[in-house]
Amino acid sequence: MTDVRVPAQLQAGDRVAVVAPSGRVEAERLEIGTGHLKAWGLEVEVMPSVLAGHERLTYLAADDKARAEDLRTAWLDSRFAAVFCARGGYGVQRMLEYVDFDELVAVPKWFIGFSDITALHEPLNARGLVTIHGPMAAAVEQLGAADGRERLRELLFEPERVTDLLAPAGARTVVGGVAEGLLRGGNLAMLAASIGTPTYAPPTGIVVLEDVSEDAYRVDRLLTQLLRSGWFAGVTGLVIGDFSGADDSDLVNAVMRDRLEPLGLPMVEGAAIGHEDLNLAVPLGLAARLDATAGTLAPLFS
């Protein structure tokens, strides 16, 4: 079993880097977002490719190799205690071939992002590094939500204060029971897209799932792909977060239950994890205890 590596907690005065492994970043949003990080006493440095743009593919923050090189440079630079992603969007999969994950994991530090960033969390978590699925540096609405901002700050600076990853919003019981294991998962579409690739790493433990702008039939297709591939074979519990921007949220919930309830695993739904303004950060790769009956998810830092 791979050893779990938890990065050292941050302190006021630490310097952090901002990278953009995915989509194009708006300078105004980044300035507002990094203002919240600076309010915590952090010194923030934005890497060169974040606002560079791509010559032809305007949905990308920059060229694939440039984005990958900035990630590597920021990660291996001992001046930086953490690496924040600016935003998600699309693009991580295009740069994965340029990333040496063993090299990164050998230098444990906090890595923060979600959505498309799932494609980076997956191989990092598989190698034992704990990362944070949570608000990003240009996520103005999410960093502007006091509960979500404070959760992220606590995980980074005072992790012992976090006793329930689902509080204060809570979650609804679908299948009762208790499960323990390493937290894994993230964006459903990215997890399904990983199957058959070199970074594919099926989870063993408790899985968190979220997504955005995926209508019910597409959620069905993605879950069915994971089920048919055997992806859930080592899963012990399920935490279903927000599925924002769907055509019919009730139908999406029905699809979730139809596809996942038959697994018989402890399961909750409606967790405030995902693309809504309140996005509660969770430490992927860390051991946790899900009490689906009580609707709690306790991180096990020790």
C-alpha positions as CSV (number, residue, x, y, z in Angstrom):
1,M,0.0,0.0,0.0
2,T,1.3,3.5,-0.9
3,D,2.3,5.6,2.1
4,V,0.0,8.7,2.6
5,R,1.9,12.0,2.5
6,V,0.2,15.0,4.1
7,P,2.0,18.3,3.2
8,A,3.0,20.7,6.1
9,Q,0.4,23.2,7.1
10,L,0.8,26.7,5.9
11,Q,1.7,29.7,8.0
12,A,1.3,33.5,7.5
13,G,4.2,34.7,5.4
14,D,4.4,31.6,3.2
15,R,4.8,32.1,-0.5
16,V,2.4,30.3,-2.9
17,A,2.4,29.9,-6.6
18,V,-0.6,30.2,-9.0
19,V,-0.6,28.0,-12.1
20,A,-3.2,27.6,-14.9
21,P,-3.2,23.9,-16.1
22,S,-6.5,24.3,-17.9
23,G,-8.6,27.1,-19.2
24,R,-8.1,30.8,-20.0
25,V,-7.9,33.0,-17.0
26,E,-9.5,36.5,-16.6
27,A,-7.0,38.9,-15.0
28,E,-9.7,40.8,-13.1
29,R,-11.1,37.6,-11.5
30,L,-7.6,36.4,-10.6
31,E,-6.8,39.7,-8.9
32,I,-9.9,39.5,-6.7
33,G,-9.4,35.9,-5.9
34,T,-5.7,36.2,-4.9
35,G,-6.7,39.1,-2.7
36,H,-8.4,36.5,-0.4
37,L,-5.2,34.5,-0.3
38,K,-3.2,37.6,0.6
39,A,-5.6,38.4,3.3
40,W,-4.5,35.1,5.0
41,G,-1.0,36.5,5.1
42,L,0.2,34.6,2.0
43,E,2.6,36.0,-0.6
44,V,1.2,35.1,-4.0
45,E,3.2,34.8,-7.2
46,V,1.4,34.2,-10.5
47,M,3.4,32.0,-13.0
48,P,4.1,33.3,-16.5
49,S,1.7,31.1,-18.5
50,V,-1.4,31.9,-16.4
51,L,-2.3,35.0,-18.4
52,A,-0.4,34.2,-21.5
53,G,-3.2,32.9,-23.7
54,H,-2.9,30.3,-26.5
55,E,-2.2,31.6,-30.1
56,R,-5.0,29.5,-31.7
57,L,-7.0,27.6,-29.1
58,T,-8.5,30.5,-27.1
59,Y,-10.1,28.2,-24.5
60,L,-6.6,27.3,-23.2
61,A,-4.6,29.4,-20.7
62,A,-1.4,28.8,-22.8
63,D,0.5,26.2,-24.8
64,D,0.5,22.7,-23.3
65,K,4.2,22.5,-22.6
66,A,4.2,26.0,-21.1
67,R,1.4,25.1,-18.7
68,A,3.2,21.9,-17.7
69,E,6.5,23.6,-17.3
70,D,5.0,26.3,-15.0
71,L,3.5,23.6,-12.9
72,R,6.8,21.8,-12.6
73,T,8.7,25.0,-11.9
74,A,6.3,26.1,-9.2
75,W,6.2,22.7,-7.5
76,L,9.9,22.2,-7.4
77,D,10.8,25.7,-6.3
78,S,11.5,25.5,-2.5
79,R,10.2,29.1,-2.1
80,F,6.6,27.9,-2.6
81,A,4.7,26.1,0.1
82,A,1.7,25.5,-2.0
83,V,0.5,25.5,-5.6
84,F,-3.0,26.9,-6.4
85,C,-4.7,26.4,-9.7
86,A,-6.2,29.6,-11.1
87,R,-9.3,27.8,-12.6
88,G,-10.6,24.7,-14.3
89,G,-12.2,24.6,-17.7
90,Y,-10.5,22.2,-20.0
91,G,-6.9,21.4,-20.8
92,V,-5.2,19.3,-18.2
93,Q,-5.5,16.1,-20.2
94,R,-3.5,17.7,-23.0
95,M,-0.5,18.3,-20.8
96,L,-0.3,15.1,-18.7
97,E,2.3,13.5,-20.9
98,Y,4.7,16.4,-20.0
99,V,4.3,15.9,-16.2
100,D,6.5,13.6,-14.1
101,F,4.3,12.8,-11.2
102,D,6.9,10.8,-9.3
103,E,9.1,13.9,-9.4
104,L,6.3,16.1,-8.0
105,V,5.3,13.7,-5.2
106,A,8.9,13.5,-4.0
107,V,8.4,17.1,-2.9
108,P,5.1,17.1,-1.0
109,K,3.3,20.4,-0.9
110,W,-0.3,21.5,-1.0
111,F,-2.0,21.5,-4.4
112,I,-5.4,23.1,-4.7
113,G,-8.1,22.9,-7.5
114,F,-11.1,21.0,-8.7
115,S,-13.2,20.2,-11.8
116,D,-10.8,19.7,-14.7
117,I,-8.0,19.6,-12.1
118,T,-9.3,16.2,-11.2
119,A,-7.0,14.9,-14.0
120,L,-4.0,16.0,-11.8
121,H,-5.5,14.9,-8.5
122,E,-6.0,11.4,-9.7
123,P,-2.3,10.4,-10.3
124,L,-1.1,12.5,-7.4
125,N,-3.5,10.8,-5.0
126,A,-2.6,7.4,-6.4
127,R,1.0,8.0,-5.4
128,G,0.0,8.8,-1.9
129,L,0.0,12.6,-1.9
130,V,-2.9,14.4,-0.2
131,T,-4.3,17.2,-2.3
132,I,-7.2,19.6,-1.9
133,H,-10.3,19.6,-4.0
134,G,-11.6,23.1,-3.5
135,P,-11.9,26.7,-4.5
136,M,-9.3,28.0,-6.9
137,A,-7.4,31.3,-7.1
138,A,-9.7,33.0,-9.6
139,A,-12.9,31.4,-8.2
140,V,-14.3,34.8,-7.1
141,E,-17.8,33.5,-6.1
142,Q,-16.5,30.5,-4.2
143,L,-13.8,32.4,-2.3
144,G,-16.4,35.1,-1.7
145,A,-18.5,32.6,0.2
146,A,-17.4,32.8,3.9
147,D,-18.0,29.2,4.8
148,G,-16.2,27.8,1.8
149,R,-13.3,30.3,2.1
150,E,-12.9,29.4,5.8
151,R,-13.0,25.7,5.1
152,L,-10.1,26.0,2.7
153,R,-8.1,28.2,5.1
154,E,-8.6,25.7,7.9
155,L,-7.5,22.7,5.8
156,L,-4.3,24.6,4.9
157,F,-3.5,26.4,8.1
158,E,-5.4,24.6,11.0
159,P,-6.5,21.2,9.7
160,E,-7.2,19.9,13.3
161,R,-10.2,22.3,13.4
162,V,-12.0,20.4,10.6
163,T,-13.9,17.5,12.1
164,D,-16.8,17.1,9.5
165,L,-16.1,17.8,5.9
166,L,-19.8,18.0,5.1
167,A,-20.6,20.6,7.7
168,P,-22.1,23.2,7.8
169,A,-24.2,22.5,4.7
170,G,-24.8,18.7,5.5
171,A,-25.9,15.9,3.2
172,R,-28.8,13.6,2.8
173,T,-28.6,9.9,3.5
174,V,-29.3,7.6,0.5
175,V,-27.9,4.4,1.8
176,G,-27.1,4.2,5.6
177,G,-24.0,2.7,7.1
178,V,-20.4,3.5,7.9
179,A,-17.4,3.4,5.6
180,E,-13.7,4.1,6.0
181,G,-11.0,4.6,3.4
182,L,-8.9,7.1,1.5
183,L,-10.9,9.9,-0.1
184,R,-10.7,9.9,-3.9
185,G,-12.6,11.2,-6.9
186,G,-13.6,14.6,-8.1
187,N,-15.2,15.5,-11.4
188,L,-17.2,12.6,-12.9
189,A,-16.5,13.4,-16.5
190,M,-12.7,13.6,-15.9
191,L,-12.7,10.4,-14.0
192,A,-14.5,8.6,-16.8
193,A,-12.2,10.2,-19.4
194,S,-9.2,8.8,-17.6
195,I,-10.1,5.2,-18.2
196,G,-7.6,3.5,-20.5
197,T,-5.0,6.2,-20.1
198,P,-1.6,6.1,-18.4
199,T,-2.9,8.1,-15.4
200,Y,-5.9,5.9,-14.8
201,A,-6.0,5.0,-11.1
202,P,-9.3,3.4,-9.9
203,P,-10.0,4.3,-6.2
204,T,-10.0,2.2,-3.1
205,G,-12.0,4.0,-0.4
206,I,-14.6,6.7,-0.2
207,V,-15.4,8.5,-3.5
208,V,-16.5,12.1,-4.0
209,L,-18.3,12.9,-7.2
210,E,-19.4,16.2,-8.7
211,D,-19.8,17.8,-12.1
212,V,-21.3,20.8,-14.0
213,S,-23.4,21.2,-17.2
214,E,-24.0,17.5,-17.5
215,D,-27.7,16.6,-18.2
216,A,-29.2,13.5,-16.8
217,Y,-28.6,11.2,-19.7
218,R,-25.0,12.2,-19.9
219,V,-24.5,11.6,-16.1
220,D,-26.1,8.2,-16.8
221,R,-23.6,7.5,-19.6
222,L,-20.6,8.5,-17.5
223,L,-21.7,6.5,-14.4
224,T,-22.4,3.5,-16.7
225,Q,-18.9,3.7,-18.2
226,L,-17.4,3.7,-14.7
227,L,-19.6,0.8,-13.6
228,R,-18.8,-1.3,-16.7
229,S,-15.1,-0.7,-16.3
230,G,-15.1,-2.0,-12.7
231,W,-14.1,1.4,-11.4
232,F,-16.2,1.0,-8.2
233,A,-14.8,-2.4,-7.3
234,G,-12.6,-1.0,-4.4
235,V,-15.0,1.8,-3.4
236,T,-16.3,1.6,0.2
237,G,-18.6,4.7,0.4
238,L,-20.0,7.4,-1.8
239,V,-20.4,11.2,-1.4
240,I,-22.4,12.9,-4.1
241,G,-21.8,16.6,-4.4
242,D,-23.3,19.2,-6.6
243,F,-24.3,18.5,-10.3
244,S,-24.8,22.1,-11.3
245,G,-26.3,23.4,-14.5
246,A,-28.2,20.3,-15.4
247,D,-31.5,20.4,-17.3
248,D,-33.4,18.7,-14.5
249,S,-31.7,18.3,-11.1
250,D,-34.4,15.9,-9.9
251,L,-33.7,13.6,-12.8
252,V,-30.0,13.8,-12.2
253,N,-30.6,12.7,-8.6
254,A,-32.8,9.9,-9.9
255,V,-30.0,8.7,-12.2
256,M,-27.5,8.8,-9.4
257,R,-29.7,6.6,-7.2
258,D,-30.7,4.2,-10.1
259,R,-27.0,3.6,-11.0
260,L,-25.3,3.7,-7.6
261,E,-27.8,2.5,-4.9
262,P,-27.6,-1.1,-6.2
263,L,-23.9,-1.1,-5.1
264,G,-25.2,-1.2,-1.5
265,L,-22.5,1.2,-0.3
266,P,-23.0,3.8,2.4
267,M,-24.0,6.9,0.3
268,V,-25.0,10.5,0.8
269,E,-26.1,13.1,-1.7
270,G,-26.4,16.9,-1.8
271,A,-23.0,17.6,-0.3
272,A,-21.8,21.2,-0.9
273,I,-18.8,20.1,-3.1
274,G,-18.6,21.3,-6.7
275,H,-19.4,24.3,-8.8
276,E,-21.9,26.1,-6.6
277,D,-20.8,29.3,-4.8
278,L,-20.4,27.2,-1.6
279,N,-17.7,24.7,-2.5
280,L,-16.5,23.0,0.7
281,A,-12.9,21.9,0.3
282,V,-12.0,18.2,0.9
283,P,-8.6,16.6,1.3
284,L,-8.3,14.0,-1.5
285,G,-6.0,11.1,-0.7
286,L,-6.5,11.4,3.1
287,A,-8.2,8.6,5.2
288,A,-11.7,9.5,6.2
289,R,-14.8,8.0,7.9
290,L,-18.2,8.4,6.3
291,D,-21.2,7.9,8.5
292,A,-23.9,8.0,5.9
293,T,-26.6,7.5,8.4
294,A,-25.6,10.6,10.3
295,G,-24.5,12.4,7.2
296,T,-21.0,13.1,8.4
297,L,-17.5,12.7,6.8
298,A,-14.6,12.9,9.3
299,P,-11.1,13.4,8.0
300,L,-8.5,11.2,9.8
301,F,-5.3,13.3,9.9
302,S,-3.6,10.9,12.4
